[in-house]
Amino acid sequence: MNVIEYFDRVRIINISSRKDRRLETVEEFTRNGFHIDDEKTGFFEAITPTEGNGFPSVGVRGCFLSHLGVLEEAIRLNLKNVLILEDDIQFSRHISQYGREAIKALEGLEWDIVYFGHPFEENSNLPAWKAVDRPIHLAHFYAVNGKCFGKLRDFLFEILERPPGHPDGGPMHYDAALNTLIHKNKEISAYYFTWNCGYQRPSRTDLHELSLFDRVPLLRPVMGMLRRLKAKNLRRTR
């Protein structure tokens, strides 16, 4: 069983206007033998607010609300678990092997949140789930177990109700919210897999102000082409 088949639902967060990211993600899934059927595995239309409401940017708030939206859908459908990806996912070139090993090691493990993708590069000969012992500044490829749905949802709503800079955690990036929950609640069982299963694909950001090259209409296609070339090269090395 592969990493996509294992979960009750797989949701890929995508802003409707980012057809480029959607197409590249479909290609990424197809390239690795994964199927998007729009039922068990499908895209979740990202929430796109017009105001930041205390978040670092409008895009950061939209990202936060979109992950929360996937969680609320999982609760409504009474799922056992959900795998959540962002639309800049780039699977490891070893995803077939790494994914199988990750799922095999997950069986019998008591878990709440698990990261298949993370920023750590560990020299590990043996694949294993390690307890999260430091912040993970990414949320592009992770899963939440059903028994944690309610606690995570409630925590996210608490963040939405607090002002910026609140000592218990006000509006923040979504990955920071996960880190805060894990740090403050020792009963949360959070792990990352030592063999990194997925990375972020080079792509124009939706979270903060664009660079000059992405703002100039004549240069934007050039930047897109360069990012695609970079992504192609990265597929050979990681």
Buried (B, 14 or more C-beta within 10 A) or exposed (E): EBBBEBBBBBBBBBBEEBEBBBEBBBEBBEEBEBEBEEEBBEBBEBBBBEEBEBBBBBBBBBBBBBBBBBBBBBBEEEBEBBBBBBBBBBBBBEBBEBBBBBBEBBEEEEBBBBBBBBBBEEEEEEBBBBEBEEBBEBBBBBBBBBEBBEBBBEBBEBBBEBEEEBEEBBBBBBBBBBBBBBBEBEEBBBBBBBBBBBBBBBBBEBBEEEEEEBEEEEEBEEBBEEBBEEBEEBBEEB
